Amino acid sequence: MTEQQVTAGMLAIGDELLSGRTKDRNIGFLAEMLTAAGIDLLEVRIVADDETAIVEALNALRARYTYVFTSGGIGPTHDDITADAVATAFGVACEHDAKAMKLLGDHYAGRDMEFTEARKRMARMPVGAVHIDNPVSKAPGFIIGNVHVMAGVPSVFQAMVNQVIGTLKTGARLHSDSVVCPHGEGDIGGPLGEIQKNHRDVVIGSYPRFDGRKFSTEIVMRSRDEGAIAAAKSDVEAMIAAIAAR
C-alpha cells in the first residue's frame, strides 16, 4: 500500500443474503461512494448471522484495511447480533448506549409507540463506540476503531454512508479511460497481456460484449497517473490497428 492509497473492506451480514431471499444493493453503492472519494474497496465478504463467522471476518478485514464497513444485523430481532459480534471482536462489553436509548425513547414516544425490549436492542453498542446518525429511521449505527457498523436496509445504509463519507481520510483519485475494441478476448488476450506487463502502474480490464452476431471487447484502463493511462491507451489502440491489418 502506498502512502496515497486509502483502502477499505466490507462485511455484509445476513442469512438472507446467502439464501438469496434478499438481493444485496449496498455493495455497489458503497463501492461507488468510496471510489469517488479516492478510497479503494479491495475486499467484500458476506457471512451468515453467526457470531463466530462475523468476528473472524471482521478481525481479518480491520487488520488489513484502512476502513471496514459492515451492513446488516443491527435491528430489533433475535438474529440481529452484529453489535454483540463487533464488541467481541474488540474485546469490550456490548451495552445499551445512554444517548441511543434517549434518542430512540423520544422517537417512539413522539410516535405514541411503546419502546419495547425489542426496540431497545437497537440501542446496544460496544462500549466506546460513537454514533452514526440515521436520518431515515433514527436508530443509529456506530463506529469503533476503524469499523463503521451500519444497517442493512438500503435506504438507511445509504443515508449512513452519506453521514460518514465526509469524515474519512481520502486518497489520490483513481482515473480511468476506455477503448472499444471490435475484436473478442480470444484475439486480444495475448497482446493485451503484454501491454499490461509494460504498464504496471495501470490496471487494465477487458469486458466482453456480444451483440447477437459477434463478440467485441471494452478495454478499461485505471490508474492514479493520467499520463500512464494515456501511454497504455496508445499501446492498446496500436494493438487494435495491428490486429485489423492482419
N, C-alpha and C positions, 0 to 999 in steps of 0.2 A: 504494500500500500504506500503510495507516495504521500508527501505532506499535503498535497492539494486534494487528495481523494478522501471523501467522506462516504462511509459505507453504511448499509442497513440490511437487516434481515427481518423477515416477517413470519409470525406464527399464527396461523388460522386454526381456531379451536372449535370442534363440534362434531359429534357423531353424525349430525345431519349432512355435513359436507361430504363425509366419507361414504355415506349411504346413497348419496345422490338426491336426497329429498330437497336439499337446498343447493342452489347453484350459486357459487361464490361470485360476488360483484365487487368485493373490496380490494382484491389483489391488484386488479388493473387500475383502479382509482389511485391507490397508494403509489403504484409504480409511476404513473403519470405525474403525480404531485412531486414525488422525490426527484424524478429526472429533471423536471422544470427547476428545481432548487439546486441542482448540481450534486445530488446525493445518489450514489449507485446502490440500487436494490440488487443484492447479489445472491440472495437465497430466500426461498419461501418453503416453509414446512406446514403440513396440515396434520393435526393429531386429533385423536378422539377425546371425549370428556373423561380423561383418565389422568389422575394427578401425577403418577409416576412418569407418564409419557410427556406431560406438559413440562414438568420440572427438568427432565433430561434434555428436551429440545430447547427450552428457554436458556438453560445454563450453557449449552453449546453455542447458541446464537449470540448471547450477550457477551461472551468471551471473545467472539470472532469479529464483531462489527461495531461500528461507532454507535449505532442506534438499533433498537429492536422495537417492532410494533406488533402488538397482538390484537386479534379481533375475536370476539365471542366469549361467552361464558361468564358474563358479569351481571346476569339478570336475576330474577327473584325465585327461580325454581331450584329444586334439589340438585339438578345436574349442572348448575352454574357454579363451577368450582375453580374458576380461573384465579380469583383473588387469593384463595387458600393456597393454590399451587405456586403462585408468584411469591407469596410470603415464605413458603417452604424453600423455594429456590434461593431466597435472600437470607434465610435463617432468622426471620423475625416473626412475631405474632401477627395474626390477622384479626382485627378488631373492628367494632362499629366506630367509624370516624365521627367525632362530635360535630364537625362542620357539615358533613354529609347528612347526618341524622337531622339536624335542624333544617337544612335545605329541603330535604325530602318531606319532613314532617310538615313544614309550612306549605309545601306544594300540594300535598294531599288534603290538608285542612282547607286550603283555598278552593279545592275542587269538591269539598264535602264528601271525601272518601276516607275510609279507615286506613290508618298507617299500620298495616298488618305486619306480622313477623316475616312473611314472605317478602314484602316490600322493603323491610328493614335490611334484608340481605344485600340490597343494592348499595347500602352504606358501609359495607365491610371492606376494609382495605388493609394492606400490610402497614404495620407501624412505621412511620417516617415517610409515607407516600404523600405526594401533593396532587391536588385535583387537576383534572382536565375538564373544563366546563362543557356542559351538554345543553346547548340552546334548544334542542328539539324536545327532549322528554325529562330534563332536569337531572336524572341520575348520572353522577359524574363518572368519568374514567379516572385513571390516576397514573402518575409517573413515579417510579422508584429506580434509582440508579440511571442506567441508560435505556430502561424499558418503559415503553408507553403502552398502557393497557386500555383498550377501547372496546366499545360494544360491537356486536356482530351485525346488528340491523343496519343495512347500508346507509340509510339517511342519517342515522346517528353516528355511524363510523365516519362518514364523510364530514359531518359537522365537527367532530372531534379532531380529525386531521387538519381541518382548516383552523382550528384553535391553536394547534401546536406548530404548524409548519413554519411560522414566522419566528419561532424561538430557537430553531435548530441551526447548528453550525453548518454552513454550506460549502461546497467545493467548487472547483472550476467547472463551468458548464460543459456538457458533452454536446458537440456539434455533429451534424450528420448531413450527408448528401446521398443521392441515389442515381443509378443509371438503369434504364430499362433495356434489357438485353434480349434480342429476338431469338436467342438460342436457349435450349434446355440445359439443365445442370449436367447432363451426361456429356455435353460438348464442351462445357467451360470448366468442369471440375478440376482438371489437371492444371491448366494455365492459371486459373484463379487461385489455386493453392500456392503456386509460385509467387504470385503477386502478394498474397498475404505474408509469405516469408520475407519479402523485400520491404514490407511496410509494417513493421512490428508495432508501431505506435497507433495503428489504425485497426479497428475491429471490422472485418468485412463479413457480411452475411449475405447469403443468397436465398431468395424466396421464390419458389417455382409458381408459375401460373399456367392454367390450361383453359383455352377459350372454346373447347369442344372440337378443335381441329388440330392444334399444335401447341407444344409447350414453349413458354418463354420464361425469363427469369428477371426478377427485380434484384439488383445488387445494391446493397446499402452499406455505406462506409461511415463509421462513427469514430470520433477522436476528440480530444480536448484541444488539438492543434489543427486549426483550419488549413494551414499550409500543408500538413501531412495528408489531410483528406484530398486536397487538390492534386497532390502528386499521385496518390493512389488512384484517383478517378481518371487521371490522364492515362495511366497504365491499363486500367480496365477498358477504357474507350479504344486504346490501341489493340488490346486483345480482341475485342469485338470486330474491329476492322480486319484484323488478320484472319479471323475465322471466316468472315464474309468473303475474303479474297481467295479462299482455297478453291 
